[in-house]
Amino acid sequence: MAENGLVMVDADGHLLEPRDTWERYLEPRYRDRAIQIDTQDGVEVLIVDGKPLEAVRGRTALLGGIEMDPAEAMRPGKYKYEDGCPPGSYDPAARLVVMDQEQIDVSLLYPTIGICWEGLVEDPEIATAYTRAYNRWIVDFCAHDPKRLVPIAHLSLLDPEAAVAELERSRAAGCRGIYLSPDMKARGGRFLDDPVYDRFWSAAQDLEMPVAFHVVVRDRASFEEWNPPIGEKRLRFALFNFAFLALDVMAAFTQLLTLGVLERYPRLRCAVLETGANWISAWLDRLDHKYEVMASVTPISTKPSEYFYRQCVVSADPDESLTADVVRHIGADYFIWASDYPHVDASFGTVREMRERVAPLPLEDQRKVLGTNALRFYGLDYEGSSA
């Protein structure tokens, strides 16, 4: 625990799944379709149900890559997947060492290969099988220290009924939240208020499993019409596409607010991840203003911000410069933070950075943002916390 009694909860840390995770954890009847990292034409390729993810062809180390030189890691074939995988990304004992060094008390853990595959999978049965396999693996990983390592279940919405079954199974196994892809293709083009999801949202609220949208890696960019075809010439759009990954998360979150899902399920909780948090004030203001114009045709009965305040939190990034001011404006109860370890755009020292960002706030508000909000939101117990 950090000084001043601050409990530090990393609300979005990542694991780098060993390359044989799905071969080991899938049911035998699906193992010939396991996610794998193969070599084609001398470079590594992530293969999902027989299809390659071109976005990381020859650059699988960039799925992790903390402290790697990004320019070197971008060179096709220079590194293998494991070159980007520090021990703390796949070994629970090593992860606890990293957390101790970084002064992180609790980590909520999300996938990495798991944020890559959904756009490639059209078969609901294999999509659900992939999530079952991953969820079994992450529960085993976190069993090393379940107080400090918190498993978040990956669920696919391609088969809504199967998603409910896996939600119930993974909650019973120890998972404390749900990761959902924000990508429309990952749910077969359905909107989040589609009636086929009613049982899923109901189960998530009844089992007290917050849902979280997180950025994804895919071949088809959010603004595909603004991009050249896949290939080396597309790399000049890398910054454009990397920055705009956040828009998919913002869109999914905004669907929940404006299409009435959070109104119909008032105990459903939603975390907004890897978009930063400094935008949230302006976005809620904009939504509320546009609601005044569109209220007569919008399926909600009050301002969108009211659902955010009742049911949501947003994750701040260490490199944001206005966090303290935004927290003051919105209120300290609605913010968590994330390290994003061990991805290539993450760094060490995030606890120090976050503490500096929130230092202008009263100590109680610092405690909320840095840890107790996440403990409360996910219903976690941690010795010494005041959640």
ABEGO torsion letter per residue (X at the ends): XBBGGBBBBBABBBBBBBAAAAAAABBAAAAAABBBBBBBGGBBBBBBGGBBBAAABGAAAAABGBGBBAAAAABBGABBAAAABBAAAABAAAAAAAAAAAGBABBBBBBAAAAAAAAABABAAAAAAAAAAAAAAAAAAAAABAAABBBBBBBBAABAAAAAAAAAAAAAAGBABBBBBABAAAAGGBBAABAAAAAAAAAAAAAGBBBBBBBBBBABBABAAABBBBEAAAAAAAAAAAAAAAAAAAAAAAAAAAAGAAAABAABBBBBBGAEAAAAAAAAAAAAAAAAAAAAABABABBAAAAAAAABBBBBBAABAAAAAAAAAAEAAABBBBAGOABAABBBGAAAAAAAAAAABBAAAAAAAAAAAAAAAAGBBBBGBAX
